[in-house]
Amino acid sequence: MRSEVSPKRVRVYAGGQLVADSYAPVLVWEVPYYPTYYLPAADVRAELKPGGGDTYDVVAGGVTLPGAARRHEDLVRLEFGAMDEWLEEDEPIYVHPRDPYKRVDILASSRHVEVRVDDDVVASSNQPRILFETSLPPRYYLPLPDVRMDRLRPSDTRTSCPYKGTASYWHVGDHEDIVWIYRTTLPESQKVTGMACFYNEKVDLYLDGVLQERPKSPFS
């Protein structure tokens, strides 16, 4: 596994109490797509009680979080979702730590984007916002007036991204969760707020009249 010390101060809260405060957090890529924070044990303020197996219960503010920590030598891995708040410097982060080697660029474009599902045109726009994110295919966000909203069925699915925010989804025909929208975005992604995006892995997408090859990605 790849790892490196981050220059960011990281604080963690649970039960209204400071669980950890570190000036030397370690980013560990347990999976290829994003890192996890491991914190020096000396920087953990909460009590760690041995739990089952190699896990520890985190006790903070009278609240016990079962199995919410693991220890590897002098480093502690706190379960991200079990904590109430994570801060990098003084700003909250969500879902998981952001990868310092991932970049998100959002560019306005006048290229024509047409989306077809089962050979039916469900979107056509000359004013997309193209989101370029490291290691992922370009994403074409389209204004809602350029989307056949009568073809979309709301989904209960919600996903969260540390760079963009929380997305809600639509189905198209028998194709589930192939369109999403960020109704409220994080500051760095405000350009795509309220715009619809189709998985180009799962639809036929034409760019300036040319059918694009369906990309291969973790979402294929």
NORQUI-V433642 format. One record per residue. N is the residue number from 1. RES is the residue in one small letter. OMEGA is omega as a letter, one per 30 degrees, with the letter a starting at -180 (NA if undefined). NEAR is the number of other C-alpha atoms within 8 Angstrom. D_CENTER is the distance of its C-alpha to the mean C-alpha in Angstrom with 2 decimals. Layout:
n:res:omega:near:d_center
N:RES:OMEGA:NEAR:D_CENTER
N:RES:OMEGA:NEAR:D_CENTER
//
This chain:
n:res:omega:near:d_center
1:m:l:5:20.88
2:r:l:6:20.17
3:s:l:8:20.07
4:e:l:7:20.90
5:v:l:8:21.70
6:s:l:8:19.52
7:p:a:7:21.61
8:k:l:9:19.49
9:r:a:12:20.92
10:v:l:13:18.71
11:r:a:13:19.81
12:v:a:13:18.92
13:y:l:13:20.50
14:a:l:12:21.50
15:g:a:9:24.50
16:g:a:7:25.11
17:q:l:8:25.86
18:l:a:12:24.63
19:v:a:12:23.55
20:a:l:13:23.07
21:d:a:12:23.60
22:s:l:12:23.30
23:y:l:8:24.16
24:a:l:11:23.64
25:p:a:15:20.36
26:v:l:11:19.75
27:l:a:12:16.56
28:v:l:12:16.92
29:w:l:12:15.20
30:e:l:9:15.97
31:v:a:6:14.10
32:p:a:6:14.00
33:y:a:5:10.32
34:y:a:11:9.34
35:p:l:14:11.84
36:t:l:11:13.06
37:y:l:11:15.55
38:y:a:12:19.16
39:l:l:14:21.51
40:p:a:12:25.27
41:a:l:8:27.17
42:a:a:6:29.39
43:d:l:9:26.57
44:v:a:12:25.82
45:r:a:9:27.83
46:a:l:10:27.39
47:e:l:7:29.73
48:l:l:9:28.62
49:k:l:8:30.78
50:p:l:8:31.05
51:g:l:10:29.59
52:g:l:7:29.74
53:g:a:4:29.57
54:d:a:8:27.76
55:t:l:12:25.73
56:y:l:15:26.62
57:d:l:14:26.52
58:v:a:14:25.31
59:v:a:12:27.90
60:a:l:14:27.11
61:g:a:8:28.99
62:g:l:6:30.80
63:v:l:7:27.67
64:t:l:8:27.22
65:l:a:9:23.87
66:p:l:8:25.07
67:g:a:11:23.71
68:a:l:12:20.92
69:a:l:13:21.95
70:r:a:11:23.06
71:r:l:11:25.36
72:h:a:7:25.94
73:e:a:4:29.10
74:d:l:8:28.58
75:l:l:10:24.78
76:v:l:13:22.94
77:r:l:12:19.52
78:l:l:11:18.40
79:e:a:8:16.21
80:f:a:8:13.09
81:g:a:6:12.98
82:a:a:8:16.77
83:m:l:11:17.01
84:d:a:9:17.30
85:e:l:9:15.99
86:w:l:13:14.75
87:l:l:12:16.03
88:e:a:11:15.98
89:e:a:8:19.43
90:d:a:5:19.74
91:e:l:6:16.28
92:p:l:8:13.84
93:i:a:12:10.37
94:y:l:9:7.87
95:v:l:9:6.17
96:h:l:10:7.40
97:p:l:11:9.38
98:r:a:10:8.59
99:d:a:7:10.57
100:p:l:5:13.79
101:y:l:4:14.54
102:k:a:9:11.66
103:r:l:8:12.67
104:v:l:9:11.68
105:d:l:7:14.97
106:i:a:11:15.78
107:l:l:7:19.44
108:a:a:8:21.87
109:s:l:9:24.01
110:s:l:7:27.19
111:r:a:9:26.72
112:h:l:13:27.44
113:v:l:15:24.75
114:e:a:13:26.00
115:v:l:13:24.17
116:r:l:12:26.32
117:v:a:10:25.77
118:d:l:4:28.83
119:d:l:6:30.64
120:d:a:6:30.22
121:v:a:9:28.89
122:v:l:11:26.12
123:a:l:12:25.00
124:s:a:11:26.84
125:s:l:12:25.99
126:n:a:9:27.38
127:q:l:11:24.88
128:p:l:15:21.38
129:r:a:13:18.64
130:i:a:12:17.38
131:l:l:12:13.94
132:f:a:12:14.28
133:e:a:11:11.40
134:t:l:7:12.82
135:s:l:5:13.42
136:l:l:7:12.36
137:p:l:8:14.99
138:p:l:8:15.62
139:r:a:11:14.35
140:y:l:11:17.14
141:y:a:13:16.55
142:l:l:14:19.88
143:p:a:12:21.77
144:l:l:9:22.47
145:p:l:5:26.25
146:d:a:9:25.83
147:v:l:12:24.34
148:r:a:9:26.68
149:m:l:6:25.35
150:d:l:5:28.24
151:r:a:8:26.70
152:l:l:10:23.43
153:r:a:9:23.27
154:p:l:7:20.78
155:s:l:10:18.58
156:d:a:6:17.67
157:t:l:7:14.25
158:r:l:8:11.24
159:t:a:7:7.57
160:s:a:10:4.91
161:c:a:9:1.92
162:p:a:11:4.16
163:y:a:9:5.91
164:k:a:12:6.73
165:g:a:11:6.96
166:t:a:12:8.04
167:a:l:11:9.42
168:s:a:13:12.82
169:y:l:14:14.65
170:w:l:13:18.18
171:h:l:14:20.47
172:v:a:13:23.11
173:g:l:8:26.28
174:d:a:5:25.73
175:h:a:7:22.34
176:e:l:9:19.67
177:d:l:11:16.20
178:i:l:12:16.66
179:v:l:12:15.99
180:w:l:12:13.24
181:i:l:12:13.35
182:y:a:15:11.62
183:r:l:10:14.73
184:t:a:9:13.69
185:t:l:13:11.34
186:l:a:9:10.80
187:p:a:6:13.90
188:e:a:7:12.93
189:s:a:11:11.86
190:q:a:9:14.83
191:k:a:6:16.55
192:v:l:11:14.68
193:t:l:11:15.13
194:g:l:10:17.05
195:m:a:12:17.07
196:a:l:13:16.74
197:c:l:11:15.20
198:f:l:13:16.56
199:y:l:9:15.42
200:n:l:10:17.99
201:e:a:10:18.06
202:k:l:9:19.71
203:v:l:11:21.86
204:d:a:12:24.61
205:l:l:11:23.55
206:y:l:12:26.41
207:l:a:11:26.09
208:d:l:7:29.40
209:g:a:8:31.08
210:v:l:6:29.99
211:l:a:8:28.16
212:q:l:8:25.16
213:e:l:4:24.74
214:r:a:9:21.87
215:p:l:8:19.45
216:k:a:7:18.60
217:s:l:8:15.00
218:p:a:4:13.15
219:f:a:5:13.10
220:s:NA:7:16.85
//
